[in-house]
Amino acid sequence: MNNGPALRMAALHGLGVVLQPAILLDADVRAGRLVPLFPEYELPSRPMHVVFLPDRYRSPKLRSFIDFVTARCVDG
């Protein structure tokens, strides 16, 4: 299945192992509802692209969004 909330609920009900981004399961792990199986294993990163139309003028809203995404999602 490709539905994050449904996978989370299945794992919470003991129906199997779930592989999801840590941010989606962090509260459940901290509360002890889920247990990490391989904490030393790190998934390979996946590229993310911000796509927008080329324009001579980038609106402050677009510039702010690009800065936000870059600061939150780029390592290092």
N, C-alpha and C positions, 0 to 999 in steps of 0.2 A: 504494500500500500504506500502511497506517497502523500499521506495526510499526517503532518506532524502532530497535531493534537490527538488524533486517533492512535498513532503509534505510542505516544506518551501514556494514554489511558490503558492501552493493552499492556504496556510494561508495568504500570502501577497495579494492574490486576493480576500480575504474575503470568502473563501469557507469552512471555518470551523476552528476548534481548532487543534493545533498541539502540540505534546509532543515529543520534541527532546532534545538532550544534549544542555546545555546553550551555549557551545562554538560554536555551529552551528548557533545559532540565536542571539547571543550577539550583533552583529553589527546592526541588524534590530531593536532590542529592544532599543539600544542606540540612533538610528536615529528616533525612534518614529513610525516606520513602523509596528511593532508588540508590543503588550502590554501584560505583564505577568498577568495571571488571578489569580493565587494563589501564590504570591511571598514567602509566609511563608511555603509553602509545599515543602518538600525535598524528592525526589525520593529515594527509597532504593538503596544502592550500589549493584553493580554486580561484582562478582569476575572476575579477569583477570589472565591468566596464561601465562608465558613465557616458551615455550617448546623448548628444544634443545637437541641434541644427547649428551649422556654422553661421556666425553673425558677427558683424563688426562690434556690436554692442551687446555685452552680456549684462542682463539685468542684475541688480543687487540680490534679488531673490535666488536666481540661478547661481551666482557666485557664492552666496552664502551656503546653498545646498551642496555645491561641489566641495567647498572647504570643510563642511561638516562631515560628509561621507569620507573624504580623504583622511581627516583626523581620526575618525572612528574605526576605519577599516584597513588602513595601511599599516603594516608592521614597521616598527623602528622609527 
